[in-house]
Amino acid sequence: MRGLIVLIVAVIVVSSAVAAQQAPQAGRGRGAAPAAASAPAPTRDITGVWMMRNPPDSNRGFTNFTFTDPKLDPPALTAWGEARFKEAKDSNGGNYRLDETNDPVLTKCYPPGVPRVYFHPYPFEVVHTSKVTLLLYEYDHTLRRVYTDGRKLVPEELDPLWMGHSVGRWEGNDFVVETVGFNDRTWLDRLGHAHSDQLKVTERFRRIDRDHLHLDITMEDPVALARPWRTTFYYELRPQWELGEISCSGDYLDWSTVEARPGK
């Protein structure tokens, strides 16, 4: 009898644990993913909090640090771009330690630039207004203003900015953003591909349905890139999330726990 009671209790405990794992989890970072069958996309609206999520079995681990598979589809670089890339000491690709890297985000807390900002593993939010669309990134309170009031961007007349100057327009249900007017102090990706102040980035936000967003990115830079560099990133809506606070502070720059290599 006693053994039977122990067996019943064990079954109840295991069943409860399985149910807890399968039940939707509340709170930031645990919200249930959108259902496989999603409602149609609203018209001309990409509002919401979005988090990167590669399609299942897509083998896109490189999206943690670069735009295309570095072995199968590396970017086509100019001689200038090749020389600058050889100077980069990236830590995200595992080639250098934190105490060796010259990554400007990690060593100087520089703003990430566009489109590198999308590599930070945090969500971003889109807010539409009548004359501007705001892109709010959780990483380091980064804000981009995408003007939709019909203005034109003339690079020669713009002060160079970390995140550039952006204008947007609707093409059907796609929101297209063009950005120019960058400084040349950021990397395109976490591997250290450089760009010049002639960089132009085009982003096409395509809301596939209510819960899924595709972001097509095209980078053009006659100084650094021999031809345009293109990729697509994938996002899912997180309707229960609110942006938190991730600051480029001591957490990024504190190397006190990093052991130097012999001779360093």
C-alpha positions in Angstrom: 0.0 0.0 0.0 2.8 2.4 0.9 4.5 1.6 -2.3 1.3 2.4 -4.3 1.0 5.8 -2.6 4.6 6.7 -3.5 4.0 5.7 -7.1 0.9 7.8 -7.3 2.7 10.8 -5.8 5.5 10.4 -8.3 3.1 10.3 -11.3 1.4 13.5 -10.1 4.8 15.3 -9.7 6.0 14.3 -13.2 2.6 15.2 -14.7 2.7 18.6 -13.1 6.2 19.3 -14.3 5.3 18.4 -17.9 2.2 20.5 -17.8 4.2 23.5 -16.5 6.6 23.1 -19.4 3.8 23.0 -21.9 1.7 25.8 -20.5 2.2 29.3 -21.9 4.8 31.2 -19.8 4.0 34.8 -18.8 6.5 37.6 -18.6 9.3 39.0 -20.7 11.3 36.5 -22.7 8.8 33.7 -22.0 5.8 34.8 -24.0 4.5 32.1 -26.2 5.5 32.3 -29.8 2.7 33.4 -32.2 0.5 30.5 -33.5 1.6 28.9 -36.7 -1.6 30.1 -38.4 -1.6 33.9 -38.1 -4.2 36.4 -38.9 -3.7 38.5 -42.1 -1.3 41.5 -41.9 -3.0 44.9 -41.3 -2.8 47.4 -44.1 0.3 49.7 -44.0 1.1 49.0 -40.4 4.2 47.5 -38.9 3.5 48.8 -35.4 4.6 46.6 -32.5 7.5 45.0 -30.7 9.5 42.6 -32.9 12.1 40.0 -32.0 14.4 38.2 -34.4 13.5 34.5 -34.9 15.0 32.6 -37.8 12.7 30.1 -39.5 12.9 26.6 -38.1 15.7 24.5 -39.6 17.0 27.4 -41.6 20.7 27.0 -40.4 21.2 30.8 -40.1 23.4 30.9 -37.0 25.6 33.4 -38.8 22.9 36.0 -38.2 24.4 36.4 -34.7 27.3 38.3 -36.2 27.0 38.9 -39.9 24.5 39.1 -42.8 25.4 36.2 -45.0 27.2 32.9 -44.5 30.9 34.0 -44.3 32.1 30.7 -45.8 29.5 30.3 -48.6 28.5 33.9 -49.4 30.9 36.5 -48.1 30.5 40.1 -49.1 32.3 41.3 -52.2 34.8 43.9 -51.0 36.9 46.6 -52.7 40.6 46.8 -52.1 39.9 49.4 -49.5 37.3 47.2 -47.9 39.6 44.2 -47.8 42.4 46.3 -46.1 40.1 47.6 -43.5 38.6 44.2 -42.8 42.1 42.8 -42.2 42.6 45.5 -39.5 39.5 44.3 -37.6 39.9 42.2 -34.5 36.5 40.9 -33.8 35.5 39.0 -30.7 32.0 37.9 -31.8 33.4 35.5 -34.4 35.6 34.0 -31.8 38.9 35.2 -33.3 39.9 37.6 -30.5 39.3 37.9 -26.8 37.6 40.9 -25.2 40.9 42.2 -24.1 42.2 42.0 -27.7 39.3 43.3 -29.8 39.2 46.7 -31.5 35.4 46.5 -32.0 34.2 50.1 -31.5 31.0 49.0 -29.8 32.8 46.9 -27.2 35.8 49.1 -26.6 34.3 52.6 -26.8 30.6 52.1 -26.5 30.1 53.7 -29.8 26.5 53.5 -31.2 26.2 50.4 -33.4 25.2 52.1 -36.6 22.8 50.8 -39.3 22.4 48.0 -40.0 24.6 46.5 -37.3 22.0 47.5 -34.7 20.0 44.5 -35.7 22.6 42.1 -34.4 22.0 43.0 -30.8 19.9 40.1 -29.3 17.1 42.5 -28.1 13.8 43.5 -29.6 12.9 46.7 -31.4 9.6 48.6 -31.5 7.9 50.5 -34.4 5.7 53.5 -33.8 3.9 55.3 -36.6 3.0 59.0 -36.5 1.6 61.3 -39.2 5.0 62.6 -40.3 7.6 60.2 -38.9 8.0 56.6 -38.0 10.1 55.8 -34.9 12.3 52.8 -34.7 13.1 52.2 -31.0 15.8 49.6 -30.2 16.1 48.2 -26.7 19.8 48.2 -27.0 21.3 51.4 -25.4 18.1 53.4 -25.9 18.8 53.7 -29.6 16.3 55.8 -31.5 15.9 56.3 -35.3 13.5 58.8 -36.8 12.3 57.8 -40.3 10.7 60.9 -41.9 7.6 60.2 -44.0 6.8 63.8 -44.8 8.2 63.6 -48.4 11.5 65.2 -47.7 14.5 64.4 -49.9 17.9 63.5 -48.5 21.0 65.1 -50.1 24.0 63.4 -48.6 26.3 66.4 -49.2 24.0 68.6 -47.1 23.8 66.3 -44.1 25.8 66.2 -41.0 27.3 62.7 -40.6 25.5 60.7 -37.9 26.1 57.3 -36.2 22.7 56.0 -37.3 22.4 58.1 -40.5 19.5 60.2 -41.8 16.4 58.2 -42.8 13.3 58.7 -45.0 10.5 56.2 -45.5 7.6 55.5 -47.8 5.0 52.9 -48.4 5.2 50.7 -51.5 2.0 48.8 -51.3 2.1 47.2 -47.9 5.9 47.3 -47.7 7.6 50.1 -45.6 10.8 51.1 -47.4 13.4 53.1 -45.5 16.5 54.7 -47.2 19.3 55.9 -45.0 22.4 57.9 -45.9 24.6 60.5 -44.2 26.6 58.2 -42.0 30.0 58.8 -40.4 32.6 56.1 -41.0 33.3 55.1 -37.4 31.1 52.0 -37.1 31.2 48.4 -38.5 28.6 47.0 -40.8 28.5 43.8 -38.8 30.2 42.1 -35.7 33.0 40.6 -37.8 34.5 44.0 -38.6 33.4 44.8 -42.2 34.0 48.6 -42.5 32.1 51.2 -44.5 32.7 54.7 -45.7 30.6 57.9 -45.4 29.1 57.0 -48.8 27.2 54.1 -47.3 23.5 53.8 -48.3 21.2 51.3 -46.5 17.8 50.4 -47.8 15.4 48.5 -45.5 12.2 46.9 -46.7 9.9 45.9 -43.9 7.4 43.3 -45.2 4.7 42.2 -42.8 3.9 38.7 -44.0 0.9 38.3 -41.7 -0.1 39.7 -38.3 2.7 38.0 -36.4 5.6 37.8 -38.8 7.9 40.4 -40.4 10.6 40.1 -43.0 13.3 42.7 -43.2 15.2 42.9 -46.5 18.5 44.9 -46.1 20.6 46.2 -48.9 24.0 47.9 -48.3 25.6 49.9 -51.0 29.0 51.6 -50.6 31.3 52.2 -53.6 34.3 52.7 -51.4 33.9 49.5 -49.3 31.7 47.1 -51.3 32.4 45.9 -54.8 28.7 45.2 -55.2 25.6 45.6 -53.0 25.4 43.3 -49.9 21.9 41.9 -49.4 20.2 39.8 -46.7 16.8 39.1 -45.1 16.2 39.0 -41.4 13.1 37.4 -39.8 11.0 38.7 -36.9 8.0 37.7 -34.8 5.6 40.0 -33.1 5.7 40.1 -29.3 2.4 41.8 -28.4 2.8 41.3 -24.6 6.3 42.7 -24.5 7.5 46.2 -23.5 11.0 47.4 -24.2 13.4 47.1 -21.3 16.7 48.9 -20.7 20.0 47.6 -22.0 22.9 50.0 -21.6 26.3 49.9 -23.1 28.0 50.4 -19.8 30.4 48.5 -17.5 28.8 45.2 -18.5 30.4 45.6 -21.9 33.7 47.2 -20.9 34.5 45.4 -17.6 37.3 43.1 -18.4 38.4 42.6 -14.8 37.4 38.9 -15.0 39.1 38.2 -18.3 42.4 36.4 -17.9 45.1 37.7 -20.1 46.9 35.2 -22.3 50.5 34.4 -21.5 52.7 37.3 -22.6 49.7 39.8 -22.7 
